């Protein structure tokens, strides 16, 4: 069976595609269950990925969805790594959309800790002004 049809280890592919900084980090990512191949959770870094597979990767701050376009042969520059996948990650909501969905909480006057302005006013009242 040709190597292109057999697939490539997921940890090697993640390393070659520059998703992780090292192959051992890629292996830990796969073992921890934070990588899904075609929506199925994998637990082994030896799981084979092939062209057309869709990987869902949960990283520290975001989730990336990548479609495998080609197997990697080496960890090359970013431009070379970018050719290994197609990014299907949905765009992050814009700042205005995030603010509209979660407005800034407003506290009642006099409740909670005083603001800096209120602290200065209190200091002036007490005569602690120096």
Secondary structure as the mmCIF struct_conf table of DSSP 4:
data_model
#
loop_
_struct_conf.conf_type_id
_struct_conf.id
_struct_conf.beg_label_comp_id
_struct_conf.beg_label_asym_id
_struct_conf.beg_label_seq_id
_struct_conf.end_label_comp_id
_struct_conf.end_label_asym_id
_struct_conf.end_label_seq_id
HELX_RH_AL_P HELX_RH_AL_P1 UNK A 3 UNK A 6
STRN STRN1 UNK A 8 UNK A 9
HELX_RH_AL_P HELX_RH_AL_P2 UNK A 10 UNK A 16
TURN_TY1_P TURN_TY1_P1 UNK A 17 UNK A 18
BEND BEND1 UNK A 19 UNK A 22
HELX_RH_AL_P HELX_RH_AL_P3 UNK A 23 UNK A 31
TURN_TY1_P TURN_TY1_P2 UNK A 32 UNK A 33
STRN STRN2 UNK A 35 UNK A 37
TURN_TY1_P TURN_TY1_P3 UNK A 38 UNK A 39
STRN STRN3 UNK A 40 UNK A 41
TURN_TY1_P TURN_TY1_P4 UNK A 45 UNK A 46
STRN STRN4 UNK A 48 UNK A 49
TURN_TY1_P TURN_TY1_P5 UNK A 51 UNK A 52
STRN STRN5 UNK A 54 UNK A 58
BEND BEND2 UNK A 60 UNK A 61
STRN STRN6 UNK A 63 UNK A 68
BEND BEND3 UNK A 70 UNK A 70
BEND BEND4 UNK A 73 UNK A 74
HELX_RH_AL_P HELX_RH_AL_P4 UNK A 78 UNK A 81
HELX_RH_3T_P HELX_RH_3T_P1 UNK A 82 UNK A 84
STRN STRN7 UNK A 85 UNK A 87
HELX_LH_PP_P HELX_LH_PP_P1 UNK A 89 UNK A 94
HELX_RH_AL_P HELX_RH_AL_P5 UNK A 95 UNK A 101
BEND BEND5 UNK A 102 UNK A 102
HELX_LH_PP_P HELX_LH_PP_P2 UNK A 103 UNK A 105
HELX_LH_PP_P HELX_LH_PP_P3 UNK A 107 UNK A 108
TURN_TY1_P TURN_TY1_P6 UNK A 109 UNK A 110
BEND BEND6 UNK A 111 UNK A 113
HELX_LH_PP_P HELX_LH_PP_P4 UNK A 114 UNK A 115
HELX_RH_AL_P HELX_RH_AL_P6 UNK A 116 UNK A 126
TURN_TY1_P TURN_TY1_P7 UNK A 127 UNK A 127
#
